Amino acid sequence: MKITVMGLWHLGSVTAACLAAAGHTVIGLDSQAEVVAKLQAGQPPIFEPGLADLVQAGLQSKHLSFTTDAVAALAEAAVLWVAYDTPVDDQDRADTDFVIHQVSQIFPHLAAGAVVLISSQLPVGSTQSLQKKYISAYPANSVTFACSPENLRLGKAIDVFSNPDRVVVGVNDRQAQAIIQHMFAPITDKIEWMSIESAEMTKHALNAFLATSVAFINEIAALCEQVGANAREVERGLKSDIRIGPRAYLKPGAPFAGGTLARDLVYLHAIGEQTHLPTHLLDAVLTSNDSHKAWTRRKLSESLEHLKGHTIAMLGLTYKPGTDTLRRSEAIELCQWLHEQGANIQAYDSLVSQLPPELAEFIQLKSSMEMALYHAEIVVVATTSPEFKTITVELLIKTMLHFSESGAKMGGQPILIDPHGLLEKQLADAPSTLKYITVGYPQTI
């Protein structure tokens, strides 16, 4: 099947490469010539484990190509898969007009009988709005629209696309359903068919549920710290209940970040405002998550009399481990706050070889974890990168600065702040040589 994937950042690059690997003939389409040129050379615009190899394999097999020419890309495409990553601002508001404009621009070039499959993160009603817009302009043409909300996860995107638990597809046309089913046949037959609006709302509801779970367990964890309970034991108690299950999003740790989950909460809030229905619970999730962002800052302030002039080691800088994107990273936001407090910041992330100039002004990027730790007074493990699991008490004692009683409230111990609990097993039992702080642990530990 000939498929055109439009929008070639993370979602689009992964989608195009995986469809080509499944045996389809795929053309990646994007108006950014630089992005297309790099992909033609086998270089994806963003790091994702295995993606570069998959793109190169697709190019070599001739199943995959890239272009800026919409006319050539769409001439014989049975499916146009719209895969723009919808831009989100710092208030988690999505620039949906960008995606709508990009799709509208290629309306004249769609082949007769084509299916336009929307995977970009758009609010419910967007797919039908696009279809009405197309029909109004080209009433005699037989193009249909459908929706399959993206479900990728940074760092695991290829596996999630190629081995999905299920795929949600919203479609209102039997012929379009048959085409989409044929397209997915080499990948999965586990398709949840539903109306277009239901598919769009499923994406909103799923992300809102995950966000609620994260905020819930972090609030419980904060209370555990005050009453002497261990939040990770509480987590185990919850997940062992058959009504909840082991895969629930109930791991005490950092707040959700990056705009992904928050974007859908904002969409749902907007629907509530438009229809005059209250969204008390959904609104409270964002409030709770924003409050939890202060957890690491609070622990830093409790550890030192003041932060000015002190050296903090930041391990991990990216939005998520397994990717090199820094945008909307909680670690970067923390670094900016530390800079405002006058702290010195030494950082390490194996996937970040160079910082943007505005960050390089106050973040000293080190080439190894040991160099980042050297003479630091406090270490913050900001991401769950597996590399950081190799940290030992011996390494911390050898590299970190043992500050004096006058410089710290907690004495001469090195301090490690680990919101995610990545190092809980090897470090939590050594309180005499190290002050280990993680979300949900009793404050006496």
N, C-alpha and C positions, 0 to 999 in steps of 0.2 A: 504494500500500500504506500502511496506517496503522501507524505505528511509534511506540512510546513510548521515549524515552531517559531513563533514570533515573540521577541524579547529574549535576550541572550545573556542575562546575568546569572545568578545562581539557579533559580527555578528553570529557566529556559535552557541553560547549558546542560543541566542534568537530564531534563526531559528529552532533549534532542539526542544526546549521546546514548541514553538507555533505549530509546525507540529504535535507533540505528542498530544497537547491539541485538535487539529482538528480531532484526531482519527486515525492517521497513526501510524505504528510501526516504531520507529525511533531509530537508533543507532548513537550516537555521537562518532566520531573517531578523535583522536589526538595522536601524538607521545609523548607528554609531560605527563609522568606518574603522576606527581603531580597534574596537572590540571584535569586529568581524575579521580583521587582518590577523589578530593574535590567534583567534580560533582556527583560522585557515592554516596557521602554523602549528596547531596542536596545543595552544596555550589558553586555557580557560581564564576568564576575567577574575575569578575568585578561587581560592584554594578549597578543595573538597577532596578527601581521600579517595584515590582511584579515578578521579574525573579526567585528569590529563591523559592517563593511559587509555581510558575509554574513548575519549575524543580522537586520539591518535589512531586507535584501532578502527574507528568508524571512517576516518579519512582514508586510511590505507585500503579498506574494503570497498570504498566508493559508495557505501551506504549513507554517508554523511558529508554534507557540504554546507558552506555558509556564504551569505550574500547580503548586500544592501539593496538589491534590485527586487522590489516587491512584485513587479510585473512578471519577471521570470520565475520567482519563487512560488507564485500562486497560480500560475497558468494551468497546471494539471493536478493541483493538490486536492485530494479527497477530503482532507481534514486540515483546517487551520487551527493549531493549538496555541491559544493566547497565553503566554507564560511570563508576562512582565512581573517583576517583583514590585508591587505597588509601593511607591515612596511614602514614608511616614516621617512626620516632623517630630520635634522634641516633645510635643504634647500628645503624641500618639495619634495625631490626626492624619488620615491617609489622603494622598493626592490622587483621588479617583479620576479626576478630570484628565490627568496625564494618560492613563490607560484608555479611557473612553476615546480621547482624541486620536491616539495611535491606532486604535482599531478602526475608527471611522475613516481614517485616511486611506485605508486599503480596500474599502468597500467596492470601488470600481473594478478592482482586479480579481475579485473572487470568482472561481470557476462555477459553472452551473452545477447544482446538486451538491455543492460542498457543505460540510458541517463546520461551523465555527464553535470550537470547544473552549470555554473560558475557564482558566485555572488561576488567573490573577486574583489577588485578595481584594475583592470588591464587595460592597454591601448588597444585601438581598434586594432583588429587583433590578439589578444592573444588567443581567443577561437579557431579560425580556425588554428592557429599555433599549438595548442595542439592537435587538431583533426588530422592534417597532421602527426604530430609526432607519434601519436598512430597508425594510419593506416600504416605508414611506418614500425613500429615494429610488428604489428599484422594485416596484410592485410586480413586475413580470418575471423576476428571477426566482429560482427555487432553492435559495440558500437557507439553511436552518441553523438555529443556535442551540447550544447545550452547555451544561456546566459540570465540571469535575473539579471540586475544590482541591487545591494543592495540600499535600499532607507530608511534605518532606521535612527532614530534621537535619540541621547543619551538622556535618561530621558523619552522618549516617545516611545521607540522601540517596546514594546509589542502591544500597540494600533495601531501603524503604520503598523506592520506586520499583525495583525489580522483583521484590518478594513481599508484596503488600499483604497486610491482614485482610483488607478488602479495599475496594475502590468505590467511592460514592459518585454516582453520575445522575445528574438531573437532565431529563429530556422529555419533550412533549411531542415527539414525532417518531413513528415506528421505523421509518426508513433510516433516520439518523441513529436510532438505537442499534440497528443492525450494523451500520458502518462502525460505530464506536465499539461494539462487541467484537467485531472482526479485528479492529485495531488492537484491542487488549488481549486477544486470544493467545499470542505467544508469551504473555506476561502472567495473566490470571483470568480465571473465570468467576472469581468471587467479587461480583459487582452488585452493589446495592442500588437498584434502580428506583428512582423517585421523581417527583416533579422538580422543575428547575428551582422554584422558590424553596422547596424543602432541602435541596442539596446546598443551596447558599446558606440557609439558616442552620443546617447541620454543622457547617464550618464555624459559624459564629458561636453556636452552642458548645461545640467541642472545646474550642479555645477558652471560652468563658468558664467551663467546668474545670479544665486544667488549672486555669488561673485561680479559681476559687479554692481548689485543693492545695495549691502552693501557699496561698495566703492563710488558709485555715491551719495547716500544720505549723507554719512559722509563728502564728499567734499562740498556738498550744505550746510550742517550744519555748517561747519567751516566758510563759507562765511556769513552765517546768524549771527554768533557771531559778525562779524565785522561791519555789517550794521544795527543792531538793530532789525533784524527779529527773530521770534521764529521758529526754525526748526520743532518743533512738530506741529505747526499750518500749516506749509508748507506741512508736511507729510499728514495731514488731507486733505489738498487741493488736493494733488496728488491722494490719495487713493479713494477719492469721485468721481474722474473722471472715467467714465465707461470704458475707454480704459486702465486703470491701475488696479483698483479694491482694495478692502480692505485687501486682503491677500498678497499683494506684499511685497517683502523683502525691505521695505523702512522705517525702523525705525532708526532714528539717534541714534548712540551709539558707542559701542566699535568696533574695527576692527575684522574681522573674524580671527580665530586662529585655531590651532590644526592640520593643514595639510590636512584636508578633502577637502575643496574647492580649496585650493592652489594646491593640488596634480593634480587635473584635468586641471587646468590652465597650469601647467608644462607639462602634457601630450600633450595638444593641441599645446603648443609652440614647443615641440619636433617634432610633426607631421609637423608643418610649416617649421621647419629647414630641416627636411628630404626631404620635397617636394619643397623646395625653394619658399614657399609662406609666405608673411609677416603676422604677427599676432599683429599688432600695438595696437589694442584696448585691446586684452587679456593681452598683456605684461604690458600695462599701469595700469591694474587693480591691479596687484601685487605691482607695484610701489606706487600707491595711497594708498593701504592698509598698506604697510610698513610705509609710511609717517604718516598715522593716528595713528599708534602705539605710536607716540611721544606725542599725545594729553594729556594724563594723566600726563606724565612726565613734559610736559610744564606747566601745571596748578599747579603741585606741586612746580616747581621752581619759578613760579610767586607768590605763596602764602607765601613762606619763603625766607628770604635773603640767606640762605644756608640750606641744609638738614642735615649736619653733626651734630650728637648728638641729633637731634629732633626725637620724637616718632610718628610713623605713624601706624594707625590701618588699617589692611587689612581685609575686610569682604568678604569672599569667596576666595577659592584657586583653585578649580577644573577647568578643561577644560570647563565644562558646569554644570549648576545646575542639580541635579538628578543623578549625577554619581560621583564616587570617584577617577577618573583618574586625575593625575596631569601632565601627559606628554603633552607638547606643550601648557600648560596653559598660557594665557596672564597674569594672576595674578602672577604666579610664575616668569615669566620673569620680571614683574614690581618689585617684591620683590628683585630679583637679582640686578636690577639696583639701587634700593634704598640702598641696602647693599653697593654697590660700591661707593655711595655718602656719606656713613658714617651714614645713618639713623638707628634708632632702629625700629624694625618691630614687632608689636603684631598682631597676626592673629587668625581668627576664621572661621571654616567651619564645619558644623554639620556632614558632611560625611567624614571628615578627622580626624581620632583618633590618628594618628602617622605620622610624617614626615620622609622621608628618611634622614639618617645621614647627608648628604651633605647640606640639606636644614635646618635641625634642628640646625645647627651651628649658623645660623644668623636669623632664624625666630622663635619667641617665640609663640608657638601654645597654645592658650587659650581654656579653656573648655566651655566658654560661650561668647556670644556677648558682654555682659556688661563688662567682664574682658578684652576683647580686646580693648574696648573703654576707659578703665580707664586710665586717665592722658595722652591720646593721644592728639596731637595737630591738626592733620588732620586725617579724616577718608576717606578711599577709598572704595566704594561699588563696588567690582570687578566682582561679578556675580549677576544674577537676581533671586537668591534664594528667594522664597516667605517669608521666615522668616525675611528677612531684611526690608520688608514692614512695620514691626511693629515699626520701629525706629521713635521716636518722638523728637521734639525740647527739651522737658523736659528731656528725657533720655540723650541727648547729652550734655545739660547744666550741668546735675548732674554728669556725668562721665568724660567728657573731661577736659583737662587742658586749661585754658584761658590764653594763652601766651600774653606777653607784646608787646608794640609797637616796641621795639627794636628787638624783635625776629621774627616779622612778618610784612609784608608790609600792611596787611589788618587789622591791629589793634587787639583788644582783642577778636574778635569773634571766636568761634569754626568754623572750615571749614569742609564741607563735599563735597567730589568730587564723583559724581555719573554719570559715563559715559553713562549708559543705561537709565537714567531718571526714575529709579524705584521709587524714592521718590518725584517725581516732584509735585504731587498734594498736599501732606501734608507739604512739606518743602519750596517750591519755594516762597510762600507768606509770609515768615517770615525773610526778609532780615535784619531787625534791630537786631535780636538776633542770627542769623546764616548766615554764608556765604555759600550759596548753589551754586555749580558749576556743570553744566551738559552740554553735547554736544549739541550745537546748540542754546543755550540761549544767548541773548544779554549780553555783558560783563558788562553792568550797573546793572544787577540784582544781 
